[in-house]
């Protein structure tokens, strides 16, 4: 069986923010695609709640 390797090209944001790419790559390797997706979802929920509570609610 052949060794499958995946290659990809970094987007401009990943090149501009080097540590963002390193952290995302580490999470993908440790938790897999489903774990990474759950982590991104959890951060999105947390940021949405913070923005609503501190910025939008007091207008």
CNS distance restraints for C-alpha pairs under 8 A (distance, minus, plus):
assign (resid  10 and name CA) (resid  14 and name CA) 5.83 0.50 0.50
assign (resid  10 and name CA) (resid  15 and name CA) 6.40 0.50 0.50
assign (resid  11 and name CA) (resid  15 and name CA) 6.43 0.50 0.50
assign (resid  12 and name CA) (resid  16 and name CA) 6.05 0.50 0.50
assign (resid  13 and name CA) (resid  17 and name CA) 6.03 0.50 0.50
assign (resid  14 and name CA) (resid  18 and name CA) 5.98 0.50 0.50
assign (resid  14 and name CA) (resid  20 and name CA) 6.48 0.50 0.50
assign (resid  14 and name CA) (resid  21 and name CA) 5.28 0.50 0.50
assign (resid  15 and name CA) (resid  21 and name CA) 7.72 0.50 0.50
assign (resid  17 and name CA) (resid  21 and name CA) 7.00 0.50 0.50
assign (resid  18 and name CA) (resid  22 and name CA) 6.57 0.50 0.50
assign (resid  19 and name CA) (resid  23 and name CA) 6.03 0.50 0.50
assign (resid  20 and name CA) (resid  24 and name CA) 6.13 0.50 0.50
assign (resid  21 and name CA) (resid  25 and name CA) 5.96 0.50 0.50
assign (resid  22 and name CA) (resid  26 and name CA) 6.10 0.50 0.50
assign (resid  23 and name CA) (resid  27 and name CA) 6.22 0.50 0.50
assign (resid  24 and name CA) (resid  28 and name CA) 6.19 0.50 0.50
assign (resid  25 and name CA) (resid  29 and name CA) 6.24 0.50 0.50
assign (resid  26 and name CA) (resid  30 and name CA) 6.13 0.50 0.50
assign (resid  27 and name CA) (resid  31 and name CA) 5.74 0.50 0.50
assign (resid  27 and name CA) (resid  32 and name CA) 7.27 0.50 0.50
assign (resid  27 and name CA) (resid  35 and name CA) 7.91 0.50 0.50
assign (resid  27 and name CA) (resid  36 and name CA) 6.03 0.50 0.50
assign (resid  28 and name CA) (resid  32 and name CA) 4.82 0.50 0.50
assign (resid  28 and name CA) (resid  33 and name CA) 5.91 0.50 0.50
assign (resid  28 and name CA) (resid  35 and name CA) 7.57 0.50 0.50
assign (resid  28 and name CA) (resid  36 and name CA) 5.71 0.50 0.50
assign (resid  31 and name CA) (resid  35 and name CA) 4.73 0.50 0.50
assign (resid  31 and name CA) (resid  36 and name CA) 6.07 0.50 0.50
assign (resid  32 and name CA) (resid  36 and name CA) 6.13 0.50 0.50
assign (resid  33 and name CA) (resid  37 and name CA) 6.07 0.50 0.50
assign (resid  34 and name CA) (resid  38 and name CA) 6.21 0.50 0.50
assign (resid  35 and name CA) (resid  39 and name CA) 6.16 0.50 0.50
assign (resid  36 and name CA) (resid  40 and name CA) 6.17 0.50 0.50
assign (resid  37 and name CA) (resid  41 and name CA) 6.09 0.50 0.50
assign (resid  38 and name CA) (resid  42 and name CA) 6.09 0.50 0.50
assign (resid  39 and name CA) (resid  43 and name CA) 6.27 0.50 0.50
assign (resid  40 and name CA) (resid  44 and name CA) 6.18 0.50 0.50
assign (resid  41 and name CA) (resid  45 and name CA) 6.26 0.50 0.50
assign (resid  42 and name CA) (resid  46 and name CA) 6.18 0.50 0.50
assign (resid  43 and name CA) (resid  47 and name CA) 6.09 0.50 0.50
assign (resid  44 and name CA) (resid  48 and name CA) 6.07 0.50 0.50
assign (resid  45 and name CA) (resid  49 and name CA) 6.21 0.50 0.50
assign (resid  46 and name CA) (resid  50 and name CA) 6.22 0.50 0.50
assign (resid  47 and name CA) (resid  51 and name CA) 6.07 0.50 0.50
assign (resid  48 and name CA) (resid  52 and name CA) 6.13 0.50 0.50
assign (resid  49 and name CA) (resid  53 and name CA) 5.99 0.50 0.50
assign (resid  50 and name CA) (resid  54 and name CA) 5.92 0.50 0.50
assign (resid  50 and name CA) (resid  55 and name CA) 7.81 0.50 0.50
assign (resid  51 and name CA) (resid  55 and name CA) 5.28 0.50 0.50
assign (resid  51 and name CA) (resid  56 and name CA) 6.60 0.50 0.50
assign (resid  52 and name CA) (resid  56 and name CA) 4.84 0.50 0.50
assign (resid  52 and name CA) (resid  57 and name CA) 5.81 0.50 0.50
assign (resid  53 and name CA) (resid  57 and name CA) 5.41 0.50 0.50
assign (resid  53 and name CA) (resid  58 and name CA) 7.73 0.50 0.50
assign (resid  54 and name CA) (resid  58 and name CA) 6.91 0.50 0.50
assign (resid  55 and name CA) (resid  59 and name CA) 7.34 0.50 0.50
